């Protein structure tokens, strides 16, 4: 993927992020969220 733009009489191409960017899995996000919630609970009790 590539973005093109014109500035005056010159043309430039800016490369995009490439194919297949990584997306975190829902299970990973759930585990991180539960870990942060657990840390918050432990902090309140302590």
Buried (B, 14 or more C-beta within 10 A) or exposed (E): EEEEEEEEEEEEEEEEEEEEEEEEEEEEEEEEEEEEEEEEEEEEEE
